[in-house]
Amino acid sequence: MDTKFKSGFVGIIGPPNVGKSTLLNALIGEKVSIVTPKPQTTRHRILGIKNLPSAQIIFIDTPGIHRARKKFNLHLVQSAQAAFQESDIIMVMVDAIESESSEDFDYILPQLKEINKPVFLLINKIDLIEKPTLLTLIDTYRKLFSFAEIIPISALKGEGIPELEKCLLNYLPEGPKYFPEELFTNQTERFMVSEIIREKIFLLLHQEIPYSVAVEIEEFKEIKPGVTLIRANIWVEKPSQKGILIGKEGSMLKKIGKISREEIEKLLSTKVYLELWVTVKKNWTQKEPSIKRSLSL
């Protein structure tokens, strides 16, 4: 029986909004990455750590890869593309309800042909299609690229996740334990708090507010045992966006604060005083210094 320890990095890549963050959370069994209906919700390469008796799998959730034109989106795509080099295995995720390969997948395809490592294709949302449609999809993608494995899944329902995990172990190289067993992500509490607030903004206002929202944690400190004070600054690009975020007599900002605080308290296992305010940073997604700062928050 082979008892050698295996470990490695697995990049989760694909077009925007195909369910990469939902998959990461399902694989880890913890909320590692925020999930919203809005494309390009993920802005950073987020690590999720799966600890098994004989292996440690480090998953890398990435921003959606697409033909970017705006400066901010170019940074996100470049961040995602870095996963090609950093990963031992690449998992390309596509949406099963697409009847044929999308323009964004066509953009990714040539990049896959340049790498020399196992590439899995994950066809997500199989719970939304009939089996004959799935079989046709598998055949279509098989003709486009020589994938090491093609695995149908439903990240939301958990279908295919155990099979995916077993399959990854077959391809994972021998290696050390990169992170302590108690960790399920490398993200700081400060970062996770800012992501929770950004998620709630998108969930409550995803039609009214564009993706150009950032959350900066200005203060994060324990003010007495069991009580943490957090002050967060929400960036927007236009005064009209600020008005929408604040709402009539501050009602929307209070709502964002309330549901954010409830989740943050669960994360930190402490009582939280959360103070939010909104700042207009005109056209910040078009300015290099502001973009770099937002991606380092």
BALOBA-1460 file (C-alpha; in Angstrom, 3 decimals):
// residues 297
<rec num="1" residu="m" x="0.000" y="0.000" z="0.000"/>
<rec num="2" residu="d" x="1.348" y="3.418" z="-1.013"/>
<rec num="3" residu="t" x="1.593" y="5.634" z="2.079"/>
<rec num="4" residu="k" x="3.722" y="8.421" z="0.598"/>
<rec num="5" residu="f" x="2.377" y="11.895" z="1.327"/>
<rec num="6" residu="k" x="1.111" y="13.901" z="-1.627"/>
<rec num="7" residu="s" x="0.651" y="17.650" z="-1.943"/>
<rec num="8" residu="g" x="0.336" y="20.311" z="-4.577"/>
<rec num="9" residu="f" x="-1.427" y="23.351" z="-5.955"/>
<rec num="10" residu="v" x="-4.569" y="23.086" z="-8.074"/>
<rec num="11" residu="g" x="-5.636" y="26.130" z="-10.076"/>
<rec num="12" residu="i" x="-9.370" y="26.697" z="-10.608"/>
<rec num="13" residu="i" x="-9.711" y="28.778" z="-13.750"/>
<rec num="14" residu="g" x="-12.433" y="29.572" z="-16.252"/>
<rec num="15" residu="p" x="-14.666" y="32.307" z="-17.644"/>
<rec num="16" residu="p" x="-16.427" y="34.696" z="-15.225"/>
<rec num="17" residu="n" x="-19.453" y="33.494" z="-13.269"/>
<rec num="18" residu="v" x="-19.173" y="29.749" z="-13.910"/>
<rec num="19" residu="g" x="-19.091" y="28.806" z="-10.198"/>
<rec num="20" residu="k" x="-15.371" y="28.678" z="-9.330"/>
<rec num="21" residu="s" x="-15.811" y="30.189" z="-5.862"/>
<rec num="22" residu="t" x="-18.794" y="27.952" z="-5.118"/>
<rec num="23" residu="l" x="-16.635" y="24.965" z="-6.036"/>
<rec num="24" residu="l" x="-13.787" y="26.087" z="-3.788"/>
<rec num="25" residu="n" x="-16.149" y="26.411" z="-0.828"/>
<rec num="26" residu="a" x="-17.638" y="22.968" z="-1.574"/>
<rec num="27" residu="l" x="-14.200" y="21.337" z="-1.776"/>
<rec num="28" residu="i" x="-12.949" y="22.876" z="1.471"/>
<rec num="29" residu="g" x="-16.213" y="22.603" z="3.394"/>
<rec num="30" residu="e" x="-15.819" y="26.182" z="4.612"/>
<rec num="31" residu="k" x="-16.696" y="29.598" z="3.201"/>
<rec num="32" residu="v" x="-13.315" y="30.585" z="1.796"/>
<rec num="33" residu="s" x="-14.412" y="32.720" z="-1.141"/>
<rec num="34" residu="i" x="-17.403" y="35.048" z="-1.432"/>
<rec num="35" residu="v" x="-20.132" y="34.145" z="-3.920"/>
<rec num="36" residu="t" x="-22.506" y="36.524" z="-5.715"/>
<rec num="37" residu="p" x="-24.463" y="36.474" z="-8.995"/>
<rec num="38" residu="k" x="-22.188" y="39.250" z="-10.265"/>
<rec num="39" residu="p" x="-19.409" y="38.366" z="-12.756"/>
<rec num="40" residu="q" x="-15.860" y="39.132" z="-11.621"/>
<rec num="41" residu="t" x="-16.740" y="38.953" z="-7.921"/>
<rec num="42" residu="t" x="-13.401" y="37.260" z="-7.194"/>
<rec num="43" residu="r" x="-10.515" y="39.724" z="-7.461"/>
<rec num="44" residu="h" x="-7.682" y="37.912" z="-5.731"/>
<rec num="45" residu="r" x="-6.137" y="34.486" z="-6.024"/>
<rec num="46" residu="i" x="-7.605" y="32.889" z="-2.928"/>
<rec num="47" residu="l" x="-6.156" y="29.734" z="-1.440"/>
<rec num="48" residu="g" x="-8.317" y="27.000" z="0.025"/>
<rec num="49" residu="i" x="-6.485" y="24.200" z="1.862"/>
<rec num="50" residu="k" x="-7.878" y="20.662" z="1.899"/>
<rec num="51" residu="n" x="-6.209" y="18.454" z="4.480"/>
<rec num="52" residu="l" x="-6.518" y="14.686" z="4.022"/>
<rec num="53" residu="p" x="-4.791" y="11.843" z="5.931"/>
<rec num="54" residu="s" x="-2.279" y="11.260" z="3.134"/>
<rec num="55" residu="a" x="-2.417" y="14.524" z="1.200"/>
<rec num="56" residu="q" x="-2.752" y="18.293" z="1.280"/>
<rec num="57" residu="i" x="-4.423" y="19.917" z="-1.744"/>
<rec num="58" residu="i" x="-4.093" y="23.686" z="-2.084"/>
<rec num="59" residu="f" x="-6.777" y="25.071" z="-4.380"/>
<rec num="60" residu="i" x="-6.317" y="28.463" z="-6.026"/>
<rec num="61" residu="d" x="-9.534" y="30.336" z="-6.807"/>
<rec num="62" residu="t" x="-8.960" y="32.935" z="-9.515"/>
<rec num="63" residu="p" x="-10.771" y="35.842" z="-11.182"/>
<rec num="64" residu="g" x="-12.613" y="34.945" z="-14.384"/>
<rec num="65" residu="i" x="-10.495" y="34.907" z="-17.521"/>
<rec num="66" residu="h" x="-11.958" y="36.893" z="-20.422"/>
<rec num="67" residu="r" x="-10.963" y="39.307" z="-23.166"/>
<rec num="68" residu="a" x="-10.368" y="42.279" z="-20.908"/>
<rec num="69" residu="r" x="-10.321" y="45.826" z="-22.234"/>
<rec num="70" residu="k" x="-10.570" y="47.956" z="-19.109"/>
<rec num="71" residu="k" x="-7.410" y="48.494" z="-17.100"/>
<rec num="72" residu="f" x="-8.880" y="47.058" z="-13.885"/>
<rec num="73" residu="n" x="-10.075" y="43.894" z="-15.650"/>
<rec num="74" residu="l" x="-6.653" y="43.426" z="-17.251"/>
<rec num="75" residu="h" x="-5.133" y="43.220" z="-13.770"/>
<rec num="76" residu="l" x="-7.689" y="40.575" z="-12.747"/>
<rec num="77" residu="v" x="-7.036" y="38.462" z="-15.828"/>
<rec num="78" residu="q" x="-3.260" y="38.668" z="-15.361"/>
<rec num="79" residu="s" x="-3.719" y="37.516" z="-11.754"/>
<rec num="80" residu="a" x="-5.748" y="34.517" z="-12.943"/>
<rec num="81" residu="q" x="-3.268" y="33.630" z="-15.675"/>
<rec num="82" residu="a" x="-0.482" y="33.430" z="-13.087"/>
<rec num="83" residu="a" x="-2.191" y="30.296" z="-11.780"/>
<rec num="84" residu="f" x="-1.107" y="28.459" z="-14.932"/>
<rec num="85" residu="q" x="2.495" y="28.653" z="-13.753"/>
<rec num="86" residu="e" x="1.884" y="28.211" z="-10.018"/>
<rec num="87" residu="s" x="-0.282" y="25.083" z="-10.200"/>
<rec num="88" residu="d" x="0.586" y="21.397" z="-10.450"/>
<rec num="89" residu="i" x="-2.859" y="20.670" z="-11.887"/>
<rec num="90" residu="i" x="-5.194" y="23.018" z="-13.781"/>
<rec num="91" residu="m" x="-8.971" y="22.682" z="-13.484"/>
<rec num="92" residu="v" x="-10.843" y="24.571" z="-16.198"/>
<rec num="93" residu="m" x="-14.462" y="25.168" z="-15.275"/>
<rec num="94" residu="v" x="-17.292" y="25.759" z="-17.740"/>
<rec num="95" residu="d" x="-21.038" y="26.246" z="-17.418"/>
<rec num="96" residu="a" x="-23.176" y="23.291" z="-18.510"/>
<rec num="97" residu="i" x="-26.106" y="25.471" z="-19.500"/>
<rec num="98" residu="e" x="-24.001" y="26.946" z="-22.290"/>
<rec num="99" residu="s" x="-24.947" y="24.954" z="-25.399"/>
<rec num="100" residu="e" x="-21.479" y="25.406" z="-26.883"/>
<rec num="101" residu="s" x="-18.074" y="26.705" z="-25.831"/>
<rec num="102" residu="s" x="-18.227" y="30.400" z="-25.013"/>
<rec num="103" residu="e" x="-16.120" y="33.218" z="-26.399"/>
<rec num="104" residu="d" x="-14.265" y="33.362" z="-23.082"/>
<rec num="105" residu="f" x="-13.461" y="29.640" z="-23.253"/>
<rec num="106" residu="d" x="-12.190" y="30.139" z="-26.808"/>
<rec num="107" residu="y" x="-9.882" y="32.815" z="-25.374"/>
<rec num="108" residu="i" x="-8.587" y="30.403" z="-22.695"/>
<rec num="109" residu="l" x="-8.086" y="27.428" z="-25.019"/>
<rec num="110" residu="p" x="-4.825" y="28.546" z="-26.744"/>
<rec num="111" residu="q" x="-3.296" y="29.224" z="-23.315"/>
<rec num="112" residu="l" x="-3.991" y="25.627" z="-22.252"/>
<rec num="113" residu="k" x="-2.070" y="24.323" z="-25.248"/>
<rec num="114" residu="e" x="1.072" y="26.063" z="-23.996"/>
<rec num="115" residu="i" x="1.262" y="24.334" z="-20.603"/>
<rec num="116" residu="n" x="2.718" y="20.929" z="-19.807"/>
<rec num="117" residu="k" x="0.708" y="19.703" z="-16.822"/>
<rec num="118" residu="p" x="-2.550" y="17.824" z="-16.270"/>
<rec num="119" residu="v" x="-5.626" y="19.831" z="-17.263"/>
<rec num="120" residu="f" x="-9.067" y="18.790" z="-16.013"/>
<rec num="121" residu="l" x="-12.311" y="20.056" z="-17.502"/>
<rec num="122" residu="l" x="-15.104" y="20.549" z="-14.977"/>
<rec num="123" residu="i" x="-18.572" y="20.915" z="-16.455"/>
<rec num="124" residu="n" x="-20.548" y="22.691" z="-13.739"/>
<rec num="125" residu="k" x="-24.306" y="23.029" z="-13.111"/>
<rec num="126" residu="i" x="-25.140" y="19.570" z="-14.447"/>
<rec num="127" residu="d" x="-28.242" y="19.617" z="-12.229"/>
<rec num="128" residu="l" x="-29.739" y="22.112" z="-14.693"/>
<rec num="129" residu="i" x="-29.470" y="20.019" z="-17.873"/>
<rec num="130" residu="e" x="-30.603" y="16.637" z="-19.183"/>
<rec num="131" residu="k" x="-28.148" y="13.753" z="-19.554"/>
<rec num="132" residu="p" x="-28.189" y="13.708" z="-23.407"/>
<rec num="133" residu="t" x="-27.214" y="17.386" z="-23.400"/>
<rec num="134" residu="l" x="-24.361" y="16.651" z="-20.995"/>
<rec num="135" residu="l" x="-23.060" y="13.817" z="-23.172"/>
<rec num="136" residu="t" x="-23.089" y="16.114" z="-26.197"/>
<rec num="137" residu="l" x="-21.189" y="18.770" z="-24.236"/>
<rec num="138" residu="i" x="-18.565" y="16.262" z="-23.139"/>
<rec num="139" residu="d" x="-18.079" y="15.146" z="-26.721"/>
<rec num="140" residu="t" x="-17.794" y="18.752" z="-27.927"/>
<rec num="141" residu="y" x="-15.134" y="19.688" z="-25.380"/>
<rec num="142" residu="r" x="-13.225" y="16.429" z="-25.858"/>
<rec num="143" residu="k" x="-12.691" y="17.387" z="-29.501"/>
<rec num="144" residu="l" x="-11.321" y="20.813" z="-28.562"/>
<rec num="145" residu="f" x="-8.510" y="19.753" z="-26.224"/>
<rec num="146" residu="s" x="-6.869" y="16.639" z="-24.810"/>
<rec num="147" residu="f" x="-8.060" y="16.986" z="-21.209"/>
<rec num="148" residu="a" x="-6.565" y="14.608" z="-18.653"/>
<rec num="149" residu="e" x="-10.049" y="14.220" z="-17.164"/>
<rec num="150" residu="i" x="-13.535" y="15.529" z="-17.913"/>
<rec num="151" residu="i" x="-15.664" y="15.577" z="-14.769"/>
<rec num="152" residu="p" x="-19.329" y="16.679" z="-14.619"/>
<rec num="153" residu="i" x="-20.205" y="18.388" z="-11.327"/>
<rec num="154" residu="s" x="-22.701" y="20.584" z="-9.551"/>
<rec num="155" residu="a" x="-20.684" y="22.752" z="-7.188"/>
<rec num="156" residu="l" x="-23.864" y="24.084" z="-5.593"/>
<rec num="157" residu="k" x="-25.422" y="20.647" z="-4.986"/>
<rec num="158" residu="g" x="-22.122" y="18.858" z="-4.261"/>
<rec num="159" residu="e" x="-22.573" y="16.381" z="-7.109"/>
<rec num="160" residu="g" x="-19.318" y="14.944" z="-8.422"/>
<rec num="161" residu="i" x="-17.189" y="16.540" z="-5.690"/>
<rec num="162" residu="p" x="-16.041" y="13.251" z="-4.026"/>
<rec num="163" residu="e" x="-15.171" y="11.826" z="-7.457"/>
<rec num="164" residu="l" x="-13.209" y="14.960" z="-8.328"/>
<rec num="165" residu="e" x="-11.227" y="14.759" z="-5.098"/>
<rec num="166" residu="k" x="-10.321" y="11.097" z="-5.684"/>
<rec num="167" residu="c" x="-9.274" y="11.871" z="-9.237"/>
<rec num="168" residu="l" x="-7.021" y="14.730" z="-8.126"/>
<rec num="169" residu="l" x="-5.181" y="12.401" z="-5.743"/>
<rec num="170" residu="n" x="-4.211" y="10.218" z="-8.706"/>
<rec num="171" residu="y" x="-2.428" y="13.144" z="-10.356"/>
<rec num="172" residu="l" x="-1.056" y="14.948" z="-7.307"/>
<rec num="173" residu="p" x="2.741" y="14.728" z="-6.910"/>
<rec num="174" residu="e" x="4.511" y="13.628" z="-3.745"/>
<rec num="175" residu="g" x="5.350" y="16.592" z="-1.593"/>
<rec num="176" residu="p" x="5.472" y="18.217" z="1.861"/>
<rec num="177" residu="k" x="2.704" y="19.613" z="4.006"/>
<rec num="178" residu="y" x="2.808" y="23.283" z="3.006"/>
<rec num="179" residu="f" x="0.388" y="24.582" z="5.655"/>
<rec num="180" residu="p" x="-0.531" y="23.565" z="9.229"/>
<rec num="181" residu="e" x="-3.485" y="21.171" z="9.399"/>
<rec num="182" residu="e" x="-5.717" y="23.643" z="11.248"/>
<rec num="183" residu="l" x="-5.664" y="26.140" z="8.360"/>
<rec num="184" residu="f" x="-8.304" y="26.020" z="5.600"/>
<rec num="185" residu="t" x="-7.145" y="29.237" z="3.900"/>
<rec num="186" residu="n" x="-4.159" y="31.579" z="3.908"/>
<rec num="187" residu="q" x="-6.375" y="34.672" z="3.978"/>
<rec num="188" residu="t" x="-6.176" y="37.000" z="6.965"/>
<rec num="189" residu="e" x="-9.218" y="37.769" z="9.089"/>
<rec num="190" residu="r" x="-8.923" y="41.389" z="7.953"/>
<rec num="191" residu="f" x="-9.169" y="40.359" z="4.289"/>
<rec num="192" residu="m" x="-12.060" y="37.963" z="4.926"/>
<rec num="193" residu="v" x="-13.988" y="40.698" z="6.737"/>
<rec num="194" residu="s" x="-13.568" y="43.099" z="3.806"/>
<rec num="195" residu="e" x="-14.754" y="40.370" z="1.419"/>
<rec num="196" residu="i" x="-17.846" y="39.662" z="3.535"/>
<rec num="197" residu="i" x="-18.821" y="43.338" z="3.384"/>
<rec num="198" residu="r" x="-18.244" y="43.466" z="-0.391"/>
<rec num="199" residu="e" x="-20.320" y="40.318" z="-0.844"/>
<rec num="200" residu="k" x="-23.272" y="41.808" z="1.041"/>
<rec num="201" residu="i" x="-23.103" y="44.975" z="-1.072"/>
<rec num="202" residu="f" x="-23.297" y="42.905" z="-4.262"/>
<rec num="203" residu="l" x="-26.070" y="40.665" z="-2.949"/>
<rec num="204" residu="l" x="-28.230" y="43.616" z="-1.896"/>
<rec num="205" residu="l" x="-27.416" y="45.977" z="-4.759"/>
<rec num="206" residu="h" x="-26.034" y="43.898" z="-7.627"/>
<rec num="207" residu="q" x="-28.336" y="45.558" z="-10.176"/>
<rec num="208" residu="e" x="-27.709" y="49.114" z="-9.008"/>
<rec num="209" residu="i" x="-24.003" y="49.052" z="-8.121"/>
<rec num="210" residu="p" x="-21.311" y="48.088" z="-10.657"/>
<rec num="211" residu="y" x="-18.352" y="45.880" z="-9.811"/>
<rec num="212" residu="s" x="-16.247" y="48.995" z="-9.110"/>
<rec num="213" residu="v" x="-16.717" y="48.760" z="-5.346"/>
<rec num="214" residu="a" x="-13.819" y="48.120" z="-2.991"/>
<rec num="215" residu="v" x="-13.737" y="47.777" z="0.790"/>
<rec num="216" residu="e" x="-10.796" y="49.060" z="2.810"/>
<rec num="217" residu="i" x="-10.503" y="48.080" z="6.484"/>
<rec num="218" residu="e" x="-9.285" y="51.206" z="8.267"/>
<rec num="219" residu="e" x="-9.320" y="49.829" z="11.804"/>
<rec num="220" residu="f" x="-9.525" y="46.310" z="13.226"/>
<rec num="221" residu="k" x="-8.857" y="45.949" z="16.934"/>
<rec num="222" residu="e" x="-10.056" y="44.257" z="20.076"/>
<rec num="223" residu="i" x="-11.339" y="47.029" z="22.336"/>
<rec num="224" residu="k" x="-12.031" y="44.664" z="25.246"/>
<rec num="225" residu="p" x="-12.130" y="40.887" z="25.730"/>
<rec num="226" residu="g" x="-14.680" y="39.403" z="23.354"/>
<rec num="227" residu="v" x="-15.401" y="42.682" z="21.555"/>
<rec num="228" residu="t" x="-13.819" y="43.795" z="18.254"/>
<rec num="229" residu="l" x="-14.128" y="47.207" z="16.608"/>
<rec num="230" residu="i" x="-13.988" y="47.290" z="12.816"/>
<rec num="231" residu="r" x="-14.120" y="50.448" z="10.718"/>
<rec num="232" residu="a" x="-14.427" y="49.961" z="6.969"/>
<rec num="233" residu="n" x="-14.351" y="52.431" z="4.089"/>
<rec num="234" residu="i" x="-16.344" y="51.513" z="0.955"/>
<rec num="235" residu="w" x="-14.980" y="52.960" z="-2.285"/>
<rec num="236" residu="v" x="-17.251" y="53.949" z="-5.163"/>
<rec num="237" residu="e" x="-16.557" y="55.903" z="-8.345"/>
<rec num="238" residu="k" x="-19.539" y="58.272" z="-8.511"/>
<rec num="239" residu="p" x="-21.586" y="60.381" z="-6.060"/>
<rec num="240" residu="s" x="-24.748" y="58.679" z="-7.389"/>
<rec num="241" residu="q" x="-23.335" y="55.315" z="-6.298"/>
<rec num="242" residu="k" x="-22.629" y="56.720" z="-2.858"/>
<rec num="243" residu="g" x="-26.266" y="57.782" z="-2.565"/>
<rec num="244" residu="i" x="-27.492" y="54.315" z="-3.536"/>
<rec num="245" residu="l" x="-25.173" y="52.621" z="-1.041"/>
<rec num="246" residu="i" x="-26.202" y="54.883" z="1.819"/>
<rec num="247" residu="g" x="-29.914" y="54.810" z="0.979"/>
<rec num="248" residu="k" x="-32.689" y="56.957" z="2.375"/>
<rec num="249" residu="e" x="-31.694" y="58.196" z="5.812"/>
<rec num="250" residu="g" x="-28.841" y="55.675" z="5.809"/>
<rec num="251" residu="s" x="-31.185" y="52.677" z="5.554"/>
<rec num="252" residu="m" x="-29.194" y="50.679" z="2.975"/>
<rec num="253" residu="l" x="-25.837" y="51.183" z="4.687"/>
<rec num="254" residu="k" x="-27.415" y="50.057" z="7.964"/>
<rec num="255" residu="k" x="-28.765" y="46.935" z="6.261"/>
<rec num="256" residu="i" x="-25.365" y="46.144" z="4.731"/>
<rec num="257" residu="g" x="-23.771" y="46.670" z="8.132"/>
<rec num="258" residu="k" x="-26.278" y="44.463" z="9.955"/>
<rec num="259" residu="i" x="-25.985" y="41.372" z="7.739"/>
<rec num="260" residu="s" x="-22.205" y="41.829" z="7.410"/>
<rec num="261" residu="r" x="-21.773" y="42.075" z="11.170"/>
<rec num="262" residu="e" x="-23.777" y="38.897" z="11.760"/>
<rec num="263" residu="e" x="-21.486" y="36.878" z="9.501"/>
<rec num="264" residu="i" x="-18.311" y="38.559" z="10.776"/>
<rec num="265" residu="e" x="-19.246" y="37.684" z="14.361"/>
<rec num="266" residu="k" x="-19.540" y="34.015" z="13.341"/>
<rec num="267" residu="l" x="-16.177" y="34.191" z="11.595"/>
<rec num="268" residu="l" x="-14.366" y="35.846" z="14.512"/>
<rec num="269" residu="s" x="-16.381" y="34.224" z="17.347"/>
<rec num="270" residu="t" x="-16.631" y="37.592" z="19.033"/>
<rec num="271" residu="k" x="-19.022" y="40.523" z="19.372"/>
<rec num="272" residu="v" x="-18.359" y="43.101" z="16.652"/>
<rec num="273" residu="y" x="-18.930" y="46.847" z="16.433"/>
<rec num="274" residu="l" x="-18.929" y="47.539" z="12.693"/>
<rec num="275" residu="e" x="-18.726" y="51.086" z="11.373"/>
<rec num="276" residu="l" x="-19.116" y="51.681" z="7.636"/>
<rec num="277" residu="w" x="-18.752" y="54.794" z="5.537"/>
<rec num="278" residu="v" x="-18.630" y="55.492" z="1.831"/>
<rec num="279" residu="t" x="-15.984" y="57.454" z="-0.081"/>
<rec num="280" residu="v" x="-16.115" y="58.600" z="-3.705"/>
<rec num="281" residu="k" x="-12.832" y="57.901" z="-5.490"/>
<rec num="282" residu="k" x="-13.554" y="59.177" z="-8.979"/>
<rec num="283" residu="n" x="-12.673" y="56.673" z="-11.732"/>
<rec num="284" residu="w" x="-10.467" y="54.658" z="-9.365"/>
<rec num="285" residu="t" x="-10.683" y="51.535" z="-11.567"/>
<rec num="286" residu="q" x="-8.906" y="53.440" z="-14.328"/>
<rec num="287" residu="k" x="-5.985" y="54.650" z="-12.218"/>
<rec num="288" residu="e" x="-2.993" y="52.366" z="-11.744"/>
<rec num="289" residu="p" x="-2.124" y="53.384" z="-8.132"/>
<rec num="290" residu="s" x="-5.742" y="52.964" z="-6.979"/>
<rec num="291" residu="i" x="-6.089" y="49.615" z="-8.751"/>
<rec num="292" residu="k" x="-2.917" y="48.268" z="-7.136"/>
<rec num="293" residu="r" x="-4.004" y="49.527" z="-3.731"/>
<rec num="294" residu="s" x="-7.461" y="47.945" z="-4.069"/>
<rec num="295" residu="l" x="-5.915" y="44.581" z="-4.964"/>
<rec num="296" residu="s" x="-3.651" y="44.725" z="-1.939"/>
<rec num="297" residu="l" x="-6.399" y="45.507" z="0.598"/>
